[in-house]
Amino acid sequence: MSTAAVGGITVGYEDRGTGAPLVLVHGHPFDRTMWAPQTAAFGTARPGSGWRVIVPDLRGYGASTVVPGVTPLETFARDIAGLLDVLGLGAERIVLGGLSMGGQIALEFARLFPERLRGLVLADTFAQGESAEGKARRNALADRLLREGMGGYTDEVLDKMVAPENIARQPEVAGHVRRMMLGTPPEGAAAALRGRAERPDYTGLLGRIAVPTLVVVGRDDTYTPVADAEFLHRRIPGAALAVIEDAAHLPNLEQPTAFDAVLADFLAGLRPSPAPAPGVG
């Protein structure tokens, strides 16, 4: 794990492999280790054969600075852009993927910096703005986390993050998810919840996305069901849709082999053709 000074805060991140940059953004209330299977699978060290996988901790999560208050999605997106600048990638187009809140941050990045994108991966996320009821619910949850900490919330929602059968079959995955949730600072989680309560509606943006896009969702996701993924798929020009069986809200952890296969197929279509050998026209 490395750290960088970005926009007045410290950002923790992992940077593995060589090749074109693939940036993966975690959801709430997790950290960069949410992408551990994908970092291992795609961050190969063999020159020319893989991707440079960059997985940041969002502000308020993991090893990054906790900033209490309200963290809008725009702030998260600008932090990612700032990290890429620090890493010397300001002029290089990236493939940007995000899950749940991370997917909404990816959409915000696409709104702010479309010229910096080479491709998008939107996993278990949705584009619509928050309802009045949803705003009240997110703010109430933020208040609760500040008052009680992460324990009770973690116990209540673990079987929605990970399908109940996968909790039983894959206790190591459930344990990883639980540790991430319990390790998240309540102040950071609350700030993100308040920011998401005020997020814009990205529906109008979808038709303007001009890069290849992969939409992925767990078949049994109740937070962002398949219908939300189909909404994105219909409205983003040329988007691909993949539904991962036997997974809920975290298909990249619950079914990493299936998730990685879908992601690999998508990335293969983005890889530039190798340069011709000298003298070959």
TIMI-405640 format. One record per residue (C-alpha): x, y, z; residue in one letter; residue number from 1. Coordinates in Angstrom, 1 decimal. Layout:
BEGIN
x:X, y:Y, z:Z, rest:A, nr:NUM
...
***
This chain:
BEGIN
x:0.0, y:0.0, z:0.0, rest:M, nr:1
x:1.2, y:3.5, z:-0.9, rest:S, nr:2
x:0.0, y:7.0, z:0.0, rest:T, nr:3
x:-0.1, y:10.3, z:-1.9, rest:A, nr:4
x:-1.0, y:13.8, z:-1.0, rest:A, nr:5
x:-4.0, y:14.8, z:-3.0, rest:V, nr:6
x:-6.1, y:17.9, z:-2.6, rest:G, nr:7
x:-5.1, y:18.5, z:1.0, rest:G, nr:8
x:-5.6, y:15.0, z:2.2, rest:I, nr:9
x:-3.7, y:11.7, z:2.2, rest:T, nr:10
x:-5.0, y:9.0, z:-0.1, rest:V, nr:11
x:-4.1, y:5.4, z:0.4, rest:G, nr:12
x:-3.9, y:3.3, z:-2.7, rest:Y, nr:13
x:-2.5, y:0.2, z:-4.3, rest:E, nr:14
x:-0.8, y:0.3, z:-7.7, rest:D, nr:15
x:0.1, y:-3.0, z:-9.3, rest:R, nr:16
x:1.2, y:-4.2, z:-12.7, rest:G, nr:17
x:2.1, y:-2.6, z:-15.9, rest:T, nr:18
x:0.2, y:-1.5, z:-19.0, rest:G, nr:19
x:-2.9, y:0.6, z:-19.5, rest:A, nr:20
x:-4.4, y:2.0, z:-16.3, rest:P, nr:21
x:-7.4, y:0.2, z:-14.8, rest:L, nr:22
x:-8.8, y:2.2, z:-11.9, rest:V, nr:23
x:-11.3, y:0.4, z:-9.6, rest:L, nr:24
x:-13.4, y:2.4, z:-7.0, rest:V, nr:25
x:-14.8, y:0.6, z:-4.0, rest:H, nr:26
x:-18.3, y:1.0, z:-2.6, rest:G, nr:27
x:-19.7, y:1.9, z:0.8, rest:H, nr:28
x:-18.7, y:1.1, z:3.5, rest:P, nr:29
x:-15.7, y:-0.8, z:2.2, rest:F, nr:30
x:-12.1, y:0.0, z:1.2, rest:D, nr:31
x:-9.6, y:-0.8, z:-1.6, rest:R, nr:32
x:-9.3, y:-4.4, z:-0.5, rest:T, nr:33
x:-12.8, y:-5.0, z:-1.9, rest:M, nr:34
x:-11.0, y:-5.3, z:-5.2, rest:W, nr:35
x:-8.3, y:-7.8, z:-4.0, rest:A, nr:36
x:-9.3, y:-10.6, z:-6.4, rest:P, nr:37
x:-9.3, y:-8.3, z:-9.4, rest:Q, nr:38
x:-6.0, y:-6.6, z:-8.3, rest:T, nr:39
x:-4.4, y:-10.0, z:-8.2, rest:A, nr:40
x:-6.0, y:-11.2, z:-11.5, rest:A, nr:41
x:-5.3, y:-8.2, z:-13.7, rest:F, nr:42
x:-2.3, y:-6.5, z:-12.0, rest:G, nr:43
x:0.2, y:-8.8, z:-13.6, rest:T, nr:44
x:3.8, y:-7.7, z:-13.4, rest:A, nr:45
x:4.7, y:-9.1, z:-16.9, rest:R, nr:46
x:5.4, y:-6.1, z:-19.2, rest:P, nr:47
x:3.0, y:-5.8, z:-22.0, rest:G, nr:48
x:0.7, y:-8.6, z:-20.9, rest:S, nr:49
x:-1.5, y:-6.9, z:-18.3, rest:G, nr:50
x:-3.0, y:-3.8, z:-16.8, rest:W, nr:51
x:-1.8, y:-1.3, z:-14.3, rest:R, nr:52
x:-4.4, y:-1.7, z:-11.6, rest:V, nr:53
x:-4.9, y:1.3, z:-9.3, rest:I, nr:54
x:-7.3, y:0.9, z:-6.4, rest:V, nr:55
x:-7.6, y:3.9, z:-4.1, rest:P, nr:56
x:-9.2, y:4.2, z:-0.7, rest:D, nr:57
x:-11.8, y:6.9, z:-0.9, rest:L, nr:58
x:-11.5, y:9.8, z:1.5, rest:R, nr:59
x:-13.0, y:8.7, z:4.8, rest:G, nr:60
x:-12.3, y:5.0, z:4.2, rest:Y, nr:61
x:-9.3, y:2.7, z:4.6, rest:G, nr:62
x:-6.0, y:4.4, z:4.8, rest:A, nr:63
x:-7.2, y:7.8, z:3.5, rest:S, nr:64
x:-7.9, y:10.9, z:5.5, rest:T, nr:65
x:-11.2, y:11.1, z:7.3, rest:V, nr:66
x:-13.0, y:14.4, z:6.5, rest:V, nr:67
x:-16.2, y:14.7, z:8.6, rest:P, nr:68
x:-19.3, y:16.5, z:7.3, rest:G, nr:69
x:-20.5, y:16.0, z:3.8, rest:V, nr:70
x:-18.5, y:14.4, z:1.0, rest:T, nr:71
x:-20.3, y:14.9, z:-2.4, rest:P, nr:72
x:-19.6, y:12.5, z:-5.2, rest:L, nr:73
x:-17.9, y:15.3, z:-7.1, rest:E, nr:74
x:-15.3, y:15.5, z:-4.3, rest:T, nr:75
x:-14.6, y:11.7, z:-4.6, rest:F, nr:76
x:-14.3, y:12.0, z:-8.4, rest:A, nr:77
x:-11.9, y:14.9, z:-8.1, rest:R, nr:78
x:-9.8, y:13.0, z:-5.6, rest:D, nr:79
x:-9.4, y:10.2, z:-8.1, rest:I, nr:80
x:-8.4, y:12.6, z:-10.8, rest:A, nr:81
x:-5.9, y:14.2, z:-8.5, rest:G, nr:82
x:-4.4, y:10.9, z:-7.6, rest:L, nr:83
x:-4.0, y:10.0, z:-11.3, rest:L, nr:84
x:-2.2, y:13.4, z:-11.8, rest:D, nr:85
x:0.2, y:12.6, z:-8.9, rest:V, nr:86
x:0.9, y:9.2, z:-10.6, rest:L, nr:87
x:1.7, y:10.9, z:-13.9, rest:G, nr:88
x:-1.4, y:9.7, z:-15.6, rest:L, nr:89
x:-3.0, y:13.1, z:-16.2, rest:G, nr:90
x:-2.8, y:12.8, z:-19.9, rest:A, nr:91
x:-3.5, y:9.1, z:-20.2, rest:E, nr:92
x:-7.0, y:7.7, z:-20.7, rest:R, nr:93
x:-8.1, y:5.2, z:-18.1, rest:I, nr:94
x:-10.6, y:2.4, z:-17.8, rest:V, nr:95
x:-12.6, y:3.3, z:-14.7, rest:L, nr:96
x:-14.7, y:0.8, z:-12.8, rest:G, nr:97
x:-16.8, y:1.2, z:-9.7, rest:G, nr:98
x:-19.3, y:-0.8, z:-7.6, rest:L, nr:99
x:-22.4, y:0.6, z:-5.9, rest:S, nr:100
x:-21.3, y:4.1, z:-4.6, rest:M, nr:101
x:-18.1, y:3.6, z:-6.6, rest:G, nr:102
x:-20.2, y:3.2, z:-9.7, rest:G, nr:103
x:-21.9, y:6.5, z:-9.0, rest:Q, nr:104
x:-18.5, y:8.1, z:-8.5, rest:I, nr:105
x:-17.5, y:6.7, z:-11.9, rest:A, nr:106
x:-20.5, y:8.3, z:-13.5, rest:L, nr:107
x:-19.6, y:11.6, z:-11.8, rest:E, nr:108
x:-16.0, y:11.2, z:-13.1, rest:F, nr:109
x:-17.5, y:10.6, z:-16.6, rest:A, nr:110
x:-19.5, y:13.9, z:-16.2, rest:R, nr:111
x:-16.5, y:15.9, z:-15.1, rest:L, nr:112
x:-13.7, y:14.3, z:-17.2, rest:F, nr:113
x:-15.1, y:12.5, z:-20.2, rest:P, nr:114
x:-11.8, y:13.1, z:-22.1, rest:E, nr:115
x:-9.9, y:11.1, z:-19.5, rest:R, nr:116
x:-11.9, y:7.9, z:-20.1, rest:L, nr:117
x:-11.2, y:4.9, z:-22.3, rest:R, nr:118
x:-13.9, y:2.7, z:-20.8, rest:G, nr:119
x:-16.4, y:2.3, z:-18.0, rest:L, nr:120
x:-17.3, y:-0.6, z:-15.7, rest:V, nr:121
x:-20.5, y:0.0, z:-13.7, rest:L, nr:122
x:-21.2, y:-2.8, z:-11.2, rest:A, nr:123
x:-24.2, y:-3.1, z:-9.0, rest:D, nr:124
x:-25.1, y:0.6, z:-9.2, rest:T, nr:125
x:-27.8, y:2.9, z:-10.5, rest:F, nr:126
x:-28.1, y:6.3, z:-12.1, rest:A, nr:127
x:-31.2, y:7.9, z:-10.7, rest:Q, nr:128
x:-31.2, y:10.8, z:-8.2, rest:G, nr:129
x:-32.2, y:10.3, z:-4.6, rest:E, nr:130
x:-35.9, y:10.5, z:-3.6, rest:S, nr:131
x:-37.1, y:12.6, z:-0.7, rest:A, nr:132
x:-37.6, y:9.4, z:1.3, rest:E, nr:133
x:-34.1, y:8.2, z:0.3, rest:G, nr:134
x:-32.5, y:11.4, z:1.4, rest:K, nr:135
x:-34.2, y:11.2, z:4.8, rest:A, nr:136
x:-33.1, y:7.5, z:5.1, rest:R, nr:137
x:-29.5, y:8.2, z:4.3, rest:R, nr:138
x:-29.2, y:11.1, z:6.6, rest:N, nr:139
x:-30.8, y:9.2, z:9.4, rest:A, nr:140
x:-28.4, y:6.3, z:8.8, rest:L, nr:141
x:-25.5, y:8.8, z:8.9, rest:A, nr:142
x:-26.7, y:10.1, z:12.3, rest:D, nr:143
x:-27.0, y:6.5, z:13.6, rest:R, nr:144
x:-23.5, y:5.6, z:12.5, rest:L, nr:145
x:-22.1, y:8.6, z:14.3, rest:L, nr:146
x:-24.1, y:7.7, z:17.4, rest:R, nr:147
x:-23.6, y:4.0, z:17.5, rest:E, nr:148
x:-20.6, y:3.1, z:15.3, rest:G, nr:149
x:-20.6, y:0.5, z:12.5, rest:M, nr:150
x:-21.4, y:-2.7, z:14.5, rest:G, nr:151
x:-25.2, y:-2.9, z:14.5, rest:G, nr:152
x:-25.4, y:-1.7, z:10.9, rest:Y, nr:153
x:-22.9, y:-4.3, z:9.8, rest:T, nr:154
x:-24.8, y:-7.1, z:11.4, rest:D, nr:155
x:-28.1, y:-5.9, z:9.8, rest:E, nr:156
x:-26.9, y:-5.7, z:6.2, rest:V, nr:157
x:-24.2, y:-8.3, z:5.8, rest:L, nr:158
x:-26.7, y:-10.8, z:4.3, rest:D, nr:159
x:-27.7, y:-8.1, z:1.7, rest:K, nr:160
x:-24.1, y:-7.3, z:0.8, rest:M, nr:161
x:-23.3, y:-11.1, z:0.4, rest:V, nr:162
x:-26.0, y:-13.6, z:-0.5, rest:A, nr:163
x:-27.0, y:-15.7, z:2.6, rest:P, nr:164
x:-25.9, y:-18.9, z:0.8, rest:E, nr:165
x:-22.5, y:-17.4, z:0.1, rest:N, nr:166
x:-22.1, y:-16.4, z:3.7, rest:I, nr:167
x:-22.5, y:-20.1, z:4.6, rest:A, nr:168
x:-20.4, y:-21.4, z:1.7, rest:R, nr:169
x:-17.7, y:-18.8, z:1.7, rest:Q, nr:170
x:-17.1, y:-17.7, z:5.3, rest:P, nr:171
x:-13.8, y:-16.1, z:4.3, rest:E, nr:172
x:-15.6, y:-13.8, z:1.9, rest:V, nr:173
x:-18.2, y:-12.9, z:4.5, rest:A, nr:174
x:-15.4, y:-12.3, z:7.1, rest:G, nr:175
x:-13.6, y:-10.0, z:4.7, rest:H, nr:176
x:-16.7, y:-7.9, z:4.0, rest:V, nr:177
x:-17.5, y:-7.8, z:7.7, rest:R, nr:178
x:-13.9, y:-6.6, z:8.6, rest:R, nr:179
x:-14.1, y:-3.9, z:5.9, rest:M, nr:180
x:-17.4, y:-2.6, z:7.3, rest:M, nr:181
x:-16.3, y:-2.7, z:10.9, rest:L, nr:182
x:-13.0, y:-1.0, z:10.0, rest:G, nr:183
x:-14.7, y:2.0, z:8.3, rest:T, nr:184
x:-14.6, y:5.2, z:10.3, rest:P, nr:185
x:-18.1, y:6.2, z:11.1, rest:P, nr:186
x:-17.3, y:9.8, z:10.3, rest:E, nr:187
x:-16.2, y:8.9, z:6.8, rest:G, nr:188
x:-19.2, y:6.7, z:6.2, rest:A, nr:189
x:-21.6, y:9.3, z:7.4, rest:A, nr:190
x:-20.0, y:12.0, z:5.3, rest:A, nr:191
x:-20.4, y:9.8, z:2.2, rest:A, nr:192
x:-24.0, y:9.0, z:3.1, rest:L, nr:193
x:-24.9, y:12.7, z:3.4, rest:R, nr:194
x:-23.1, y:13.4, z:0.1, rest:G, nr:195
x:-25.0, y:10.6, z:-1.7, rest:R, nr:196
x:-28.3, y:11.9, z:-0.3, rest:A, nr:197
x:-27.7, y:15.1, z:-2.4, rest:E, nr:198
x:-26.3, y:13.3, z:-5.5, rest:R, nr:199
x:-27.5, y:14.5, z:-9.0, rest:P, nr:200
x:-29.6, y:12.4, z:-11.3, rest:D, nr:201
x:-27.2, y:10.9, z:-13.9, rest:Y, nr:202
x:-30.0, y:9.6, z:-16.2, rest:T, nr:203
x:-29.5, y:12.4, z:-18.6, rest:G, nr:204
x:-25.8, y:11.7, z:-18.8, rest:L, nr:205
x:-26.1, y:8.1, z:-19.8, rest:L, nr:206
x:-26.9, y:8.8, z:-23.5, rest:G, nr:207
x:-23.8, y:11.0, z:-23.8, rest:R, nr:208
x:-21.4, y:8.3, z:-22.6, rest:I, nr:209
x:-19.2, y:7.8, z:-25.6, rest:A, nr:210
x:-16.8, y:5.1, z:-24.4, rest:V, nr:211
x:-17.3, y:1.3, z:-24.2, rest:P, nr:212
x:-19.2, y:0.4, z:-21.1, rest:T, nr:213
x:-19.7, y:-2.8, z:-19.2, rest:L, nr:214
x:-22.7, y:-3.1, z:-16.8, rest:V, nr:215
x:-22.4, y:-5.9, z:-14.2, rest:V, nr:216
x:-24.8, y:-7.0, z:-11.5, rest:V, nr:217
x:-25.3, y:-9.9, z:-9.1, rest:G, nr:218
x:-28.5, y:-11.8, z:-9.9, rest:R, nr:219
x:-29.6, y:-11.7, z:-6.3, rest:D, nr:220
x:-28.7, y:-8.1, z:-5.5, rest:D, nr:221
x:-31.6, y:-6.4, z:-3.6, rest:T, nr:222
x:-29.8, y:-3.0, z:-3.2, rest:Y, nr:223
x:-29.4, y:-2.5, z:-6.9, rest:T, nr:224
x:-31.4, y:-5.2, z:-8.6, rest:P, nr:225
x:-31.0, y:-6.4, z:-12.2, rest:V, nr:226
x:-33.7, y:-3.9, z:-13.3, rest:A, nr:227
x:-31.3, y:-1.1, z:-12.4, rest:D, nr:228
x:-28.6, y:-2.6, z:-14.5, rest:A, nr:229
x:-31.0, y:-3.1, z:-17.4, rest:E, nr:230
x:-31.8, y:0.6, z:-17.1, rest:F, nr:231
x:-28.2, y:1.5, z:-17.5, rest:L, nr:232
x:-27.7, y:-1.0, z:-20.3, rest:H, nr:233
x:-30.6, y:0.4, z:-22.3, rest:R, nr:234
x:-29.5, y:4.0, z:-22.0, rest:R, nr:235
x:-25.8, y:3.8, z:-22.5, rest:I, nr:236
x:-25.0, y:3.5, z:-26.2, rest:P, nr:237
x:-23.5, y:0.2, z:-27.0, rest:G, nr:238
x:-23.2, y:-1.0, z:-23.4, rest:A, nr:239
x:-22.7, y:-4.6, z:-22.6, rest:A, nr:240
x:-24.6, y:-6.3, z:-19.7, rest:L, nr:241
x:-23.6, y:-9.2, z:-17.6, rest:A, nr:242
x:-25.6, y:-10.8, z:-14.8, rest:V, nr:243
x:-23.5, y:-12.8, z:-12.3, rest:I, nr:244
x:-25.4, y:-15.8, z:-11.0, rest:E, nr:245
x:-25.3, y:-16.8, z:-7.3, rest:D, nr:246
x:-24.2, y:-13.3, z:-6.1, rest:A, nr:247
x:-25.8, y:-10.4, z:-4.4, rest:A, nr:248
x:-24.3, y:-6.9, z:-4.1, rest:H, nr:249
x:-20.6, y:-7.9, z:-4.3, rest:L, nr:250
x:-20.3, y:-10.3, z:-7.2, rest:P, nr:251
x:-16.6, y:-9.5, z:-7.6, rest:N, nr:252
x:-16.0, y:-11.1, z:-4.2, rest:L, nr:253
x:-18.8, y:-13.7, z:-4.2, rest:E, nr:254
x:-18.1, y:-15.0, z:-7.7, rest:Q, nr:255
x:-14.7, y:-13.7, z:-8.6, rest:P, nr:256
x:-14.0, y:-16.2, z:-11.4, rest:T, nr:257
x:-17.2, y:-15.3, z:-13.2, rest:A, nr:258
x:-16.8, y:-11.6, z:-12.6, rest:F, nr:259
x:-13.2, y:-11.7, z:-13.8, rest:D, nr:260
x:-14.1, y:-13.6, z:-16.9, rest:A, nr:261
x:-16.6, y:-10.9, z:-17.9, rest:V, nr:262
x:-14.2, y:-8.1, z:-17.1, rest:L, nr:263
x:-11.4, y:-9.8, z:-19.0, rest:A, nr:264
x:-13.6, y:-10.1, z:-22.1, rest:D, nr:265
x:-14.5, y:-6.5, z:-21.9, rest:F, nr:266
x:-10.9, y:-5.4, z:-21.3, rest:L, nr:267
x:-9.6, y:-7.5, z:-24.2, rest:A, nr:268
x:-11.8, y:-5.4, z:-26.5, rest:G, nr:269
x:-10.1, y:-2.3, z:-25.3, rest:L, nr:270
x:-6.5, y:-3.4, z:-25.6, rest:R, nr:271
x:-4.7, y:-1.6, z:-28.4, rest:P, nr:272
x:-3.3, y:-3.7, z:-31.3, rest:S, nr:273
x:0.4, y:-4.4, z:-30.9, rest:P, nr:274
x:2.7, y:-2.2, z:-32.9, rest:A, nr:275
x:3.9, y:-3.8, z:-36.1, rest:P, nr:276
x:7.4, y:-5.2, z:-36.2, rest:A, nr:277
x:10.0, y:-3.0, z:-37.9, rest:P, nr:278
x:9.7, y:-3.1, z:-41.6, rest:G, nr:279
x:6.2, y:-4.6, z:-41.6, rest:V, nr:280
x:3.6, y:-2.4, z:-43.2, rest:G, nr:281
***
